[in-house]
């Protein structure tokens, strides 16, 4: 059987998959989304978080994502919850996974056609660029098809497998050398991706490396642009890692020891000749900042610096009112990541308390690592008080992005991030 036919057999969708929003809690148990630059646009008629800004930052064409959302919104098919547009039952037109999968397939076919270009063109820069962009778009749309990455969502899990496959195809055409690395943690294998700043003809050398700590709603393949625009030009690599419970780390439950995978990787990093283990920087995005900050306290001698974006380290885990106002999708993600089969609000509240770094007694003294914290005005899950809980005996920088000057401050924060990294590794 050919690889293509095998792929079609393995990933051929069927109709009777359960609808995603029904996998964790009854659909009637709804909470409205609050507007957040990092998470959603506050549209309560979607179960999933709609974040156009994040999608555009990752390179997804605006008109294409709007077209997909429109096809979902206008569907007249039966929904598991009539109040949510993205709850069409069954793998059919109007279903979230179906529509984003279909869009990904268009890019996959374009990539396949580009791969079959004339042999004379096969090594040209334009050929590689076309293949790279097509495979990357196919991967990004397929990753969105699998969102919010519930482990018991079989169809979404198939989409995630394809998203990773397409990403590997894209990386074969990247101008940079990209390698998959396996690390062994508790008799399990975790697959990571090392994005090196080295191009094909560059001399092989060790380089400073940022280790990614993703949020609850991200896969490790969402951050190529971070590498390409901010790290590679500085000669810094990016090691992407999925957080416990999703993607390549889905065999691990999310526990209060949020840093279990990343800590083991840092302990084993000396075995990777390409990585300058004395120049390891952590990048914590949202919930991932819990991981990064935790490691700053536990392993300060092995970490050169930490960057936190909208850090979630304490209040969400201890404030009953904030938990009560948590949108359904984020409450469901937490429940699914924790591996809980059934729960009550009281049980969830008790579980979350252990994730607070303050409750873990880590924030009672400064850590010993330079830190850059970036926070957003009006962020419902993070604020200045929360961010200032992270202290250090080393230089610590704080940058606020104002909602009134969003574009200017995002650009300024990007420049600050680049300059901070440049000074750190120089």
C-alpha positions as CSV (number, residue, x, y, z in Angstrom):
1,X,0.0,0.0,0.0
2,X,1.4,3.4,-0.9
3,X,2.1,6.0,1.7
4,X,-0.6,8.2,0.3
5,X,-3.2,5.5,0.4
6,X,-2.1,4.5,4.0
7,X,-2.4,8.1,5.0
8,X,-5.9,8.3,3.6
9,X,-6.9,5.2,5.4
10,X,-5.5,6.3,8.7
11,X,-6.9,9.8,8.6
12,X,-10.2,9.2,6.7
13,X,-12.8,11.0,8.8
14,X,-16.1,9.4,9.8
15,X,-19.4,11.0,10.6
16,X,-20.1,9.8,14.2
17,X,-17.4,11.6,16.1
18,X,-18.6,13.4,19.3
19,X,-18.8,17.1,19.0
20,X,-15.9,18.8,20.8
21,X,-17.9,21.0,23.2
22,X,-19.7,18.0,24.7
23,X,-16.5,16.1,25.7
24,X,-15.9,17.9,29.0
25,X,-19.1,19.4,30.4
26,X,-22.7,19.8,29.4
27,X,-23.1,22.5,26.8
28,X,-25.7,24.3,28.9
29,X,-23.1,25.2,31.4
30,X,-21.9,28.3,29.6
31,X,-19.9,31.4,30.6
32,X,-19.3,34.4,28.3
33,X,-15.8,35.1,27.0
34,X,-14.1,38.3,28.1
35,X,-12.1,40.3,25.7
36,X,-8.4,39.5,25.9
37,X,-5.7,40.4,23.4
38,X,-3.8,37.1,24.2
39,X,-6.8,34.8,24.3
40,X,-10.0,35.8,22.6
41,X,-12.1,38.6,21.2
42,X,-15.0,38.2,23.7
43,X,-17.5,36.7,21.3
44,X,-19.9,34.6,23.3
45,X,-21.5,33.0,20.3
46,X,-18.4,30.8,19.8
47,X,-17.4,27.9,22.1
48,X,-13.8,28.2,21.0
49,X,-11.8,31.3,21.5
50,X,-11.5,33.4,18.3
51,X,-8.2,35.3,18.2
52,X,-7.6,36.8,14.9
53,X,-4.6,38.9,16.1
54,X,-2.8,35.7,17.1
55,X,-3.7,33.9,13.9
56,X,-2.4,36.8,11.8
57,X,0.8,36.9,13.8
58,X,1.3,33.3,13.0
59,X,0.9,34.1,9.3
60,X,-2.6,32.8,8.6
61,X,-4.2,34.9,5.8
62,X,-7.0,37.1,7.3
63,X,-9.4,36.6,4.4
64,X,-9.0,32.8,4.5
65,X,-9.7,32.5,8.2
66,X,-12.7,34.8,7.8
67,X,-14.0,32.6,5.0
68,X,-13.7,29.5,7.2
69,X,-15.4,31.2,10.1
70,X,-18.2,32.3,7.7
71,X,-18.8,28.8,6.5
72,X,-19.1,27.6,10.1
73,X,-21.4,30.5,11.1
74,X,-23.9,30.2,8.2
75,X,-24.3,26.4,8.5
76,X,-27.9,25.2,9.0
77,X,-26.8,21.8,10.3
78,X,-27.8,20.7,13.8
79,X,-25.6,22.0,16.6
80,X,-25.0,20.4,20.0
81,X,-25.6,23.9,21.5
82,X,-27.6,26.3,19.3
83,X,-26.0,29.3,21.1
84,X,-22.5,28.4,19.8
85,X,-21.8,28.6,16.1
86,X,-18.9,26.1,16.2
87,X,-20.8,23.1,17.5
88,X,-22.2,21.5,14.3
89,X,-22.5,17.8,15.0
90,X,-20.7,15.3,12.9
91,X,-17.8,15.6,10.4
92,X,-19.6,17.6,7.7
93,X,-19.8,21.1,6.3
94,X,-20.1,23.7,9.1
95,X,-18.3,21.6,11.6
96,X,-15.2,23.4,13.0
97,X,-12.8,20.5,12.4
98,X,-14.2,19.8,8.9
99,X,-13.9,23.4,7.7
100,X,-10.4,24.1,9.0
101,X,-9.3,20.6,7.8
102,X,-10.7,21.4,4.4
103,X,-8.7,24.7,4.3
104,X,-5.6,22.9,5.3
105,X,-6.1,20.3,2.6
106,X,-6.1,23.1,0.0
107,X,-2.7,24.2,1.1
108,X,-1.5,20.6,1.3
109,X,-2.4,20.0,-2.3
110,X,-0.7,23.2,-3.3
111,X,2.4,22.0,-1.4
112,X,2.3,18.6,-3.1
113,X,2.1,20.3,-6.5
114,X,5.1,22.5,-5.7
115,X,7.0,19.4,-4.5
116,X,6.5,17.8,-8.0
117,X,7.9,20.8,-9.8
118,X,10.5,20.4,-12.6
119,X,13.7,18.9,-11.4
120,X,15.6,21.9,-12.7
121,X,13.7,24.1,-10.2
122,X,13.9,21.7,-7.3
123,X,16.9,23.3,-5.7
124,X,16.0,26.9,-6.4
125,X,15.3,29.4,-3.7
126,X,11.9,30.2,-5.1
127,X,11.0,26.5,-5.1
128,X,11.9,26.0,-1.5
129,X,10.1,29.2,-0.5
130,X,6.9,28.1,-2.2
131,X,7.0,24.6,-0.7
132,X,7.8,26.1,2.8
133,X,5.0,28.6,2.8
134,X,2.4,26.0,1.5
135,X,3.4,23.3,4.0
136,X,3.5,25.9,6.8
137,X,0.0,27.1,6.0
138,X,-1.3,23.6,5.7
139,X,0.2,22.9,9.2
140,X,-1.3,26.0,10.7
141,X,-4.8,25.5,9.4
142,X,-4.7,21.8,10.5
143,X,-3.5,22.8,13.9
144,X,-6.5,25.1,14.2
145,X,-8.7,22.3,13.2
146,X,-7.6,20.4,16.3
147,X,-8.1,23.3,18.7
148,X,-8.7,23.1,21.7
149,X,-6.7,19.8,21.7
150,X,-8.7,17.7,24.0
151,X,-7.1,14.3,24.5
152,X,-10.4,12.5,24.1
153,X,-11.2,14.2,20.9
154,X,-10.2,11.5,18.4
155,X,-10.8,13.5,15.2
156,X,-9.0,16.5,16.5
157,X,-6.1,14.3,17.5
158,X,-5.9,13.1,13.9
159,X,-5.8,16.7,12.8
160,X,-2.9,17.4,15.2
161,X,-0.9,14.4,13.9
162,X,-1.3,15.8,10.3
163,X,-0.4,19.3,11.5
164,X,2.9,18.0,12.9
165,X,3.5,16.0,9.7
166,X,3.0,19.1,7.5
167,X,5.2,21.2,9.8
168,X,8.0,18.6,9.3
169,X,7.5,18.9,5.6
170,X,7.7,22.7,5.9
171,X,10.9,22.6,7.9
172,X,12.6,20.6,5.2
173,X,12.3,23.7,3.0
174,X,13.2,26.2,5.7
175,X,16.4,28.2,5.0
176,X,17.5,27.1,8.5
177,X,18.6,23.7,9.7
178,X,15.7,22.2,11.8
179,X,16.1,18.9,13.8
180,X,13.7,16.8,15.8
181,X,15.1,15.7,19.2
182,X,13.8,13.1,21.5
183,X,14.1,13.4,25.3
184,X,13.3,10.6,27.8
185,X,11.3,11.5,30.9
186,X,9.9,8.9,33.3
187,X,10.3,6.1,30.7
188,X,8.4,8.1,28.2
189,X,9.7,9.8,25.0
190,X,8.9,13.5,24.4
191,X,9.5,14.8,20.9
192,X,10.8,18.4,20.5
193,X,11.9,20.5,17.6
194,X,15.3,22.3,17.5
195,X,15.2,25.3,15.2
196,X,18.8,26.3,14.6
197,X,20.0,29.7,13.4
198,X,22.4,27.9,11.1
199,X,21.8,27.8,7.4
200,X,22.7,25.0,5.1
201,X,26.2,26.0,4.3
202,X,27.1,27.5,7.7
203,X,29.8,26.2,9.9
204,X,28.4,23.9,12.6
205,X,28.7,25.5,16.1
206,X,26.9,25.7,19.4
207,X,24.5,28.5,19.9
208,X,22.4,30.1,22.7
209,X,18.9,28.6,22.8
210,X,15.5,29.7,23.9
211,X,13.4,26.8,25.3
212,X,9.7,27.4,24.6
213,X,7.1,27.0,27.4
214,X,3.7,27.2,25.7
215,X,0.3,28.2,27.0
216,X,-2.8,26.0,27.5
217,X,-4.1,26.7,24.0
218,X,-0.9,26.4,21.9
219,X,1.1,23.7,20.2
220,X,4.8,23.9,19.9
221,X,4.5,24.4,16.1
222,X,2.7,27.8,16.5
223,X,5.9,29.7,17.1
224,X,8.0,29.6,13.9
225,X,7.6,33.3,13.5
226,X,9.1,34.0,16.9
227,X,12.2,32.1,15.8
228,X,12.4,33.6,12.3
229,X,12.0,37.2,13.3
230,X,13.5,37.6,16.8
231,X,15.9,34.7,17.4
232,X,17.6,33.5,14.2
233,X,18.9,37.0,13.3
234,X,20.6,37.1,16.7
235,X,22.2,33.7,16.2
236,X,19.8,32.2,18.8
237,X,18.1,28.8,18.4
238,X,14.6,27.8,19.5
239,X,13.8,24.4,21.1
240,X,10.0,24.0,21.0
241,X,8.3,21.7,23.6
242,X,4.7,20.9,24.2
243,X,3.4,21.5,27.7
244,X,2.2,18.4,29.6
245,X,-1.2,17.1,28.3
246,X,-1.1,18.2,24.7
247,X,0.6,17.6,21.4
248,X,3.8,15.5,21.7
249,X,3.5,15.7,25.5
250,X,-0.1,14.4,25.8
251,X,0.9,11.3,27.7
252,X,1.7,13.5,30.7
253,X,-1.1,14.9,32.8
254,X,-0.8,18.5,33.9
255,X,0.1,18.6,37.6
256,X,1.4,21.2,40.0
257,X,4.9,20.1,38.9
258,X,4.2,22.0,35.7
259,X,7.9,22.0,34.8
260,X,8.5,18.2,34.9
261,X,9.2,17.9,31.1
262,X,11.2,21.1,30.7
263,X,13.3,20.4,33.8
264,X,14.3,17.0,32.5
265,X,15.2,18.5,29.1
266,X,17.4,21.1,30.7
267,X,19.2,18.3,32.7
268,X,19.8,16.4,29.5
269,X,20.7,19.4,27.3
270,X,24.4,18.9,27.6
271,X,24.1,15.9,25.4
272,X,23.1,18.1,22.4
273,X,26.4,19.4,20.9
274,X,24.6,22.2,18.9
275,X,23.2,23.8,22.0
276,X,25.3,26.1,24.2
277,X,24.0,24.8,27.5
278,X,25.5,27.8,29.3
279,X,23.2,30.1,27.4
280,X,19.7,28.7,28.0
281,X,16.8,31.2,28.0
282,X,13.2,30.3,28.8
283,X,10.2,31.8,27.0
284,X,7.0,31.5,29.0
285,X,3.8,32.3,27.2
286,X,0.7,32.7,29.5
287,X,0.4,29.5,31.5
288,X,3.8,28.6,30.2
289,X,5.2,31.5,32.3
290,X,4.3,29.3,35.3
291,X,6.7,26.7,33.9
292,X,9.4,29.2,33.1
293,X,9.2,31.1,36.4
294,X,9.1,27.8,38.4
295,X,12.3,26.7,36.7
296,X,13.9,30.1,37.4
297,X,13.6,29.2,41.1
298,X,14.4,25.5,40.9
299,X,17.4,25.7,38.4
300,X,18.8,29.2,38.5
301,X,22.4,28.0,37.7
302,X,21.3,26.4,34.5
303,X,19.2,29.3,33.1
304,X,20.6,32.5,31.6
305,X,17.3,34.4,31.5
306,X,13.5,34.3,31.4
307,X,11.0,36.1,29.1
308,X,7.4,36.0,30.3
309,X,4.4,37.1,28.2
310,X,1.2,37.7,30.2
311,X,2.3,35.4,33.0
312,X,-0.3,33.3,34.9
313,X,1.3,32.3,38.1
314,X,-1.0,32.9,41.1
315,X,-4.4,34.7,41.0
316,X,-6.2,32.4,38.5
317,X,-5.4,29.5,40.8
318,X,-6.6,31.0,44.0
319,X,-9.3,33.6,43.3
320,X,-12.8,32.0,43.3
321,X,-14.3,35.0,41.5
322,X,-11.8,34.9,38.6
323,X,-12.4,31.2,38.3
324,X,-16.1,31.8,38.3
325,X,-15.7,34.3,35.4
326,X,-13.4,31.9,33.5
327,X,-14.9,31.3,30.0
328,X,-16.2,27.8,29.4
329,X,-13.5,26.9,26.9
330,X,-10.7,27.7,29.3
331,X,-12.4,26.0,32.2
332,X,-12.8,22.9,29.9
333,X,-9.2,23.1,28.8
334,X,-8.0,23.1,32.4
335,X,-10.3,20.1,33.3
336,X,-9.1,18.2,30.2
337,X,-5.4,19.0,30.8
338,X,-5.7,17.9,34.4
339,X,-7.0,14.5,33.2
340,X,-10.2,14.8,35.2
341,X,-13.1,12.6,34.1
342,X,-15.8,14.3,36.1
343,X,-15.6,17.3,38.4
344,X,-17.4,19.9,40.4
345,X,-16.5,23.6,40.7
346,X,-15.2,22.8,44.2
347,X,-13.0,20.0,43.0
348,X,-11.5,22.2,40.2
349,X,-10.9,25.0,42.7
350,X,-9.1,22.7,45.0
351,X,-6.9,21.3,42.2
352,X,-6.0,24.7,40.9
353,X,-4.8,26.0,44.2
354,X,-1.7,23.8,44.0
355,X,-0.6,25.4,40.8
356,X,-0.1,28.8,42.4
357,X,3.7,29.5,42.7
358,X,2.9,31.6,45.7
359,X,1.2,28.7,47.4
360,X,4.2,26.5,46.5
361,X,6.3,29.0,48.5
362,X,8.5,29.8,45.5
363,X,7.6,33.5,45.3
364,X,8.4,34.3,48.9
365,X,12.0,35.3,47.8
366,X,13.5,36.6,44.6
367,X,14.9,34.1,42.1
368,X,18.4,34.5,40.8
369,X,17.8,34.9,37.0
370,X,17.4,38.0,34.8
371,X,13.8,38.4,33.8
372,X,11.8,40.3,31.1
373,X,8.1,40.5,31.9
374,X,5.6,41.8,29.3
375,X,2.0,42.3,30.3
376,X,-1.1,43.7,28.7
377,X,-3.5,46.4,29.9
378,X,-6.9,45.0,30.6
379,X,-5.8,41.4,30.6
380,X,-8.5,39.5,32.6
381,X,-6.0,36.7,33.6
382,X,-3.0,38.9,34.4
383,X,-2.3,42.3,35.8
384,X,0.6,44.4,37.2
385,X,0.1,43.1,40.7
386,X,0.4,39.5,39.4
387,X,3.4,40.3,37.3
388,X,5.2,42.0,40.1
389,X,5.0,38.8,42.2
390,X,7.9,37.7,40.1
391,X,11.1,39.2,41.6
392,X,14.8,38.6,41.0
393,X,18.1,39.5,42.5
394,X,19.3,40.0,38.9
395,X,18.1,42.8,36.5
396,X,14.3,42.6,35.9
397,X,12.5,44.5,33.1
398,X,8.8,45.2,33.0
399,X,7.0,46.4,29.9
400,X,3.3,47.3,29.6
401,X,1.3,47.1,26.3
402,X,-1.4,49.7,26.4
403,X,-4.7,48.9,24.7
404,X,-5.0,52.5,23.5
405,X,-1.8,52.2,21.5
406,X,-1.8,48.5,20.7
407,X,0.1,48.4,17.4
408,X,2.8,50.8,18.5
409,X,3.4,49.1,21.9
410,X,3.4,45.6,20.3
411,X,6.1,46.8,17.9
412,X,8.0,48.5,20.8
413,X,7.8,45.4,23.0
414,X,9.2,43.3,20.1
415,X,12.1,45.6,19.8
416,X,12.6,45.5,23.6
417,X,12.5,41.7,23.5
418,X,15.1,41.6,20.8
419,X,17.4,44.1,22.5
420,X,17.0,42.3,25.8
421,X,18.1,39.0,24.2
422,X,21.0,40.7,22.4
423,X,22.3,42.1,25.7
424,X,21.8,38.9,27.5
425,X,23.8,36.6,25.2
426,X,26.5,39.2,24.2
